[in-house]
Structure formats: structure tokens, C-alpha cells
Amino acid sequence: MLTCKELVAHSSDFLDGQLTLRQRIAVRAHLAMCGNCRRFIRQMKLTQAVIRQMPEGELPELEALSERLAQTRRDDD
């Protein structure tokens, strides 16, 4: 059976459907037994869904927000 660390290492390939049958079975067996890893995989799926819905290209308002957050962090240090 996979360890949690091994599952994390295979998680992207698992979600992208790039594992062999044996690897998929090992991941699914681990997920059946490990609530923390099930939660991790759900979070990864949600992250992928959000990223897929983001518009492509640069967004000036996003860049401005990023710079303001970075400046706030620098000011707090």
C-alpha cells in the first residue's frame, strides 16, 4: 500500500489520468483507507477546476492586486 507521501507524489498524475492500472489501484486503495489523503485529492480537484476557469492572458487588475499584497507584506516585515 502507498504511503501518504507516495500518494502526494502521484496525485497530479492520478488526477490527469496518467497512471498505470496498478498505480491507480494502489492510489484508490490508499484513498479508501486515508481520510486525510481523500481531503487532499478533493482540494486538488477543486484547485484544478478553479484554475481551468481562470481567463488566459494577463489581467492588469490582478497584477495590481498582487503588487499591493506584496507591498503590504513588505511593510509588515
N, C-alpha and C positions, 0 to 999 in steps of 0.2 A: 504494500500500500504506500502511496505517496505521503511525504511529509507536507506540512503546510508550506514550508519554504519551496519545496519542489512544485507544489501546485501553483504558487505565485509565479514561479519561473515559467510555467507552461500556460498561464492564464491568457495571455494575448493570443497565442496560437490556438488555444481552445475556443476562444470567442470568435476567432476568424475562421474556424473550421479547418485548421491546417494540421491537426494531429492525426496520427495513425489510429486505427481501430483499437489497438492495445492501449495506446496512450489515453484515448477518450474513455475507455472503460476504467482505467486507473483513476482518471480525474473524477468521473462520475461516482465511483466507489468512495473516494475520499469525500466528495461533497455530500454523499448520503450520510456520512458519519460526523462531519465537522460543520457546525453552525457558523463558526467564525469565517470559514472559507466560503460558505454559501453567501453570507453577507458581503464578503469581499467581491465575489463574482457579480452579485446584484449591483453593487456600486460601480463596478467596471462596465457593466452593460448600460447603466444609466449614463455614465460618463461618455461612452461611445455614442449614445443616442443624442445627447446634448451637443457633442462636437459635430455630429453629422448635420444638425440643424443650423449650425452657425453659418453665416454668409461667408463666401470666399472673398479674398482680397482684403485690402487694408481698410480699416474703419477709423477715420480721424478721431471720432469721439472716444473710441476705445483706447487709442494711443494716448489721448489727453488724460483719460481716467487713470491709465497705467502710470503715467508720469506723475500725476498728483499723488497717487498712493505711494510711489517710490519716494517722493519728496517728503511726505508725511512720515514715512518710516525713518528717513534720514534725520528729520527734525527731532524725532523721538529718541534717537540714539545719542 
